[in-house]
Amino acid sequence: MHYVTPYNRLESAAAIRKGHSMLTVTICVGSACCIRGSDELASAIENLLKRENLEESVELVGAFCMDTCSSFSGVSVRVGDELFTNIDAGEAEGFFYGQLLPRIQREAETS
């Protein structure tokens, strides 16, 4: 999986807080994803949200099986209506800055 370079954190956090749009991020906590590190991934994303002062912009929730685990070795994550598969807890920061933060910014711009 390839990720883009992180945005300027201070500018992006300030811009996002103005909009206060809430984005739902769902992490699979089914048996297979749990074994593959869904708890660690959720904790890492939660910590990144706190670091960037974006806890109020994202609702982080767990969901039982998303029916994608048999084809992959990582965790399934749904950001809004977009599904990401095969995410490893060790890739949390890259996933956050490459996929999640840009989506949070888009949501804030449209609200």
Stockholm file with secondary structure:
# STOCKHOLM 1.0

chainA/1-111         MHYVTPYNRLESAAAIRKGHSMLTVTICVGSACCIRGSDELASAIENLLKRENLEESVELVGAFCMDTCSSFSGVSVRVGDELFTNIDAGEAEGFFYGQLLPRIQREAETS
#=GR chainA/1-111 SS CCCCCCCCHHHHHHHHHHHCCCEEEEEECSHHHHHTTHHHHHHHHHHHHHHTTCGGGEEEEEESCCSCGGGCSSEEEEETTEEEEEECGGGHHHHIIIIIHHHHHHHHHHC
#=GC SS_cons         CCCCCCCCHHHHHHHHHHHCCCEEEEEECSHHHHHTTHHHHHHHHHHHHHHTTCGGGEEEEEESCCSCGGGCSSEEEEETTEEEEEECGGGHHHHIIIIIHHHHHHHHHHC
//
